[in-house]
Amino acid sequence: MVKLRMAGESLPEILREVVDYRKSGLSLNHVVGCPLDCGYCVRHLFDNYDMKKPHLVMSDKEAVETLLGHWAFRSHNTPLQLFNRATDPFLPGVKDHLFACLEALDAKGLTNPVLVITRWHVTDKDVARLERLSNLRLTVLITWSGIGDGRIEPVDSGIAERSLATLAQHKMRTKTVLYWRPLIAGVNDTDPLLRRAVELAALADATAFTGLFYRAQIKAHFEAAGVPEMYDTVARRKIMPRELERKIIDAFGSRPLFRKTSCAVAFAHGMADYNGHYGIREICDICPAAQAAICGRSHIRPEANFVAALAAAAGLDASTIQIDERKIEVAGSVEQQRYFMQHSLNYQVHDRAQPHHLGWHGRANVGWD
């Protein structure tokens, strides 16, 4: 067993906050540091990319208590993520903490959806241990890109392929998603890679695809590494140009394919999308009809009083709220506040200052009219 050291005082303050809210769930990250060197990693944004050895911020027991004590946590409802911000959960040493947290949460009888995202080795022994969980609705998302340029992603995509195959062979209760990312126009959208993605999708319960998170820090890293410029601008949201999206959808044909992570997770478990994307109906135009029906039955416009109470719990001004058949709109919010409301309602929550344009599916405007 690899024993991790506690992180030193130099750790950025943002990484000392081990729980934060992300779109796919309340995220627990009390292990930081990763040697995999994926050039597009969000660790660039936390000034932590150069920390290659995983370190503990606090004990697993304290971390689980912090998660369950978070103001936004709701038993059996709030989707959770483990180690998706600052490390890979299946790295040597890190996975001991992954299993400890999963087992502690499961032992409490919690049935919350839990997402674990990895591009590293998942062994048959790992799968056997995951299969012993009996309450949590667990999904392992295997990140695969097919990128062969080591300056962008030095990790061999064959590792993810073997992990996906291992899970397919040994899992029963655990659900798996082929997490096809980041798709970059002109880099990993060749016909052979599209065909390979279709082959790998047969090993998973669902497939989700997404584009490149291209912030200024990531762009600067690629420039320093000598990578040709990918896009002519940076963006707050992920970049998935219209032509690239159409290419992906055409390659998959009638096979199950999802634009959003939570949609793929919902399909894998046969439940409604906890992010309520059904309200933005153009997102669903590639979803299987049976899944759209499940989400449609759960898409109920919430009562204004209930929405106002959730907004107050999140620290938002309820007087700014507007509700229609597609979404709830608030003002002056941050992501954590919106996602808490969204997951509590299975209904999209947007901020008025950051509108979602029709047909862009919540992505950057790069490559769209």
N, C-alpha and C positions, 0 to 999 in steps of 0.2 A: 504494500500500500504506500502511495506517495503522500507524505504529510506536508500540508501547506503551512507556510509561515503567516503570521499576522502582518497586515499591511502597515507600513511606517507612517509617520506623521506627514510626509510629503504628499500623500494621496489627495487629489483634488476634492474639494468639499462636496461637489455634486456626486462623487462616487462613494462618499461616506453615508449618503442618504440611500440606504439599501433597497427601499421600496419606492417605486414611482408608477404612475399610471400611463400605460401605452394603449394604443388602439386595440390590440389583441388581448389586453388584460392587465391586471395589477401585477407588476413585475418585481420579482425578488432577485437581487444581485449582490449577495454578500461575498462573492468571490470575484476578484478583478485581476486582469492580466491574461494575455493570450499570445502564444508564439506563432500563430498561423499566418499572420502578416497579410491578410486580405486587404488590398489597397483601398477598398471602398468602405471599410469598417467604420461604424459610428463612433468608435473610440477616438477617432480624430477630433470629434467635437467635444470630447471631455478632456483633452490634453493628456491622454493616457495611452496613446498608440505604442509608445516605446517601452511600456511595461510588459515584458514578454513572459515572465514567470507568474503564474496565478498565485494570488495571495488572498488570505481570509481578511475580511473586515470585522467580522464578529462570528461567534459560534453558531452552529446550525440551530440550536435550541433558541438562542436569542433572536436569530433571524426569523424563524417561524413565528415566534411570539410577536415580533414587530409587524410581520405581515398580517397576522390575524387581528392585531390591535389597530391596524390602519383605519382611519375614519371611513374609507370607502369600501372596506371589505364587507361582503354579505355572504353568510354561509349558504352553500348550495347554489349560489347564483353568480357571484363575481368570477369571471374568467381569470385564470392565473397563468403567469409565465415564470419559468425558472432559468436564470443565468442566460438571458438573451441580450444583455447590453454590453458586457465587458469581458466575456470569456466564452468558451465553448463548453457546454455541460458534460460532454463525454471525454474531455481530455483526462489523461492520467491524474489522479488525485482529485480533480474537480468532480468526477462522477461519484466518488464516495459521498460527497456533500449533496449531490443531486439526489441520490437514493435515500440518504438520511432525511432530507426534507420531504420527498414524496411519501416516504413511509410514515413520517410523523403526521402529515396532513391526512393521509389515508386512514391512519389509526383513529383519528377523531371522527370518522364516519362521514367526512365531507364528500359531496358529490360534485363539487365545482369542476367545470372544464379546466384542464391544465395543458398548456402547450410547452413542449420542450423542443428547441430548434438546434440542430447540429449538422455539421458537415464532416464529422470525424467518425472514427471506428465505433460501430455498435456491434458487439459480439453476441453469440448465442447465449452466453451466460448473462449478459446484460438484459437481453429480452426475457429470459426466464425470471429474472428478478422483477422486471416491470410487470410481468404477467401475474405476479403474486398480489399486486394491488387489487383491491376489491370494490372500492367506492369511487375514487376519483375518475372522472371521464378524461382519460389521458390520450393525448395525440402527440406522436413524435413526428416532427417535420424535418425531412431530410433535404438540406439545402444542396442544390446541384445547379451548376451553370454551364459546364462544358468548356469554360474559358481555358485556353491553353497558353496564354501569355502570362508568364510568371511575374511580370511587373504589376499585373492587375490582380491575379490570384495565383499564388504559388502552390496552393494545395491541389493535389491531383484529384480531379473529379471522380476518378475510379474508386476512391475511398467511399464517397457518398453512394456510388452505385452498389458497392458490396454491402454497405450497411442496409440499404433499402432491400436488397435481396435476402439478407439475413433476417430482417424483420418479417418479410413476406413468408419466409419458410417456417418461422418459429412462433410468431405471435398469433393470438386469437382475440383476446379482449382489447389489447392495445390497438389504437387506430394509427394509421400512417398517412402522411401527405407528402407527395413530391413537391418540394418548395423550389420552383424553377426561378432562380434569381441570382444576380441581377441580369436581366436581359438588356443588352446594349446594342443599339443599331450599328451594324457593320462589324461587330466583334464576335458575337456568339449566336447569330441568327442564320447561319448557313443551313442549307438543305440537309446535309448529313447530321448536324446537331438537332435539327427539328425532328428528324426521323428517330434519333436516339432518345429524345425526350418522350416521344410517343411510346417507344418500347419500355422505357422506365416507368411510365405512368401505369402500365399494366401490373406493376408490382405494388402499387399504392392503392389506398382506399379513395384518394382524391388527388387532384393536381391543382395547385395555385401558381400563378405566374405574376411577376411584378418587375418593375424597371429599376433604374439606377438612382440611388440617393446621391445627389451631386451638389453638395455644399462647397463653399469656398475652400475649406480646409482639405477636402478630398480632392478637389481639382488641383490645388497646389501640390499635394502629394504626388499625383500622377505626373504633373509637369516636371517635378524634381526627379522622378523615376524615368523620364524620357518617353512617357506614353503619349502618343498622338492625341490631340484634343478630341474628346468624344462628342461634346455638345458646345455650342457657342455661348452658353450662358449657364449659370448655376440656378438652382431653384429650391424653394422651401419644401415642395412635395416631390415625390419620386417621378422620374421622367420615363414615360412610355409613349413614344410618338404613335400617331394614328396608324401609319403604315406598318410599323412593327407589330402593333397589336393585331391588325388584320392578318398579318402573316402567321402569327401564332395560332389564332383561332382557325384559320383555314387548314393549317397543318393537322390540327386535332380532329377536325370533322365533327362527328357526332359524339365523340368520347367526352366524358365528364371533365370539364375545365372551368376554373373559377378565377375571376378577376381579384377577389378579395380573400385574404387568409381565413377570416372567420367563416366565409361561405363554404370553403373547402372543409373546414373542421366540422361545420354543421352537417354537411352532406355525409361525411365519414361516420358521424354518430346518429344520423337520421333524426336530427333535431332542427329547430328553427335557428336562423342566424342571430346570434346574440347582439350583433351590431345593427340589426334592423335595416340592412341594405335594401330590403324589398321595397321600401318606400321610394327609393331612387330606381324606378323600374327599369331604366335602360341598362343598369348594371346587370340585371337578371336575364338579359335576352339570350345569353349563352347557357343558362342553367338548365339542367334536366327538369322536365315538366313536373315530375313528382316532388322534387325538392322545392320548386317554386310554390307548389300547392301547400307544402308544410309551412313555409315562411309566410305565405299569404294568410293562412289561418291565424297566425300569431301577430299579424300586422294590424293592430287596433289603435286607432287614434286615442292617445291618452287624455284623461280628464285634466283640465287646466289646474285644478286645485292640487292634484297629485304631482304634476310637473312643477308647480310653484314650490311645493314642499321639498322636492328633490333639489331644486335650484338653491333653496335656502340652506339645505344641508351641505351643499357644495360651496356655499359662500357667494352665490350669484344674486344679482338684483332681479327678483321675479317680475318686476314691472316691465322689463325689456323683452319678455318672452312672447314669441309668436308661434302658433302651431298651425300647420296645414296637413294635408294628406301625405306629403312626402317627408316632412322633417319638422323638427323644432328648431327655432332660431333664437339665439341668445346674443348678448352683447357684453364686451369686456371680459371675456372668459379666457382661460388657458385650457390646454388639452386635458389635463387631469379632471377638471370640473366637467367638461363635456362628456368624456368617456364614462365617468361615473353615472351620469344621467342616462347615457346611451345604453349602457349594459343593464341598468335598472329597468329600462322601458322596452328594450328590443326595438328601439326607434332612433333614427338618425338625429343627431344634435349638431348643428353648425353654428359658427360664430358669424355675425353679420359682416364683420370686417374681412372675413376670409371666405367668400362665397364659393360654392361648388358649381361650376358652370355645366350646363346641360350637355351630356354626352362625353365629358372629360373623365368621368368616373373618379373624381377626387384627386386627379393627378395634376402634375405641372402642365402649364400651357405650351411647353416646348413640343413642336411637331403637330400642333392642333391649330385649326383656323380660329 
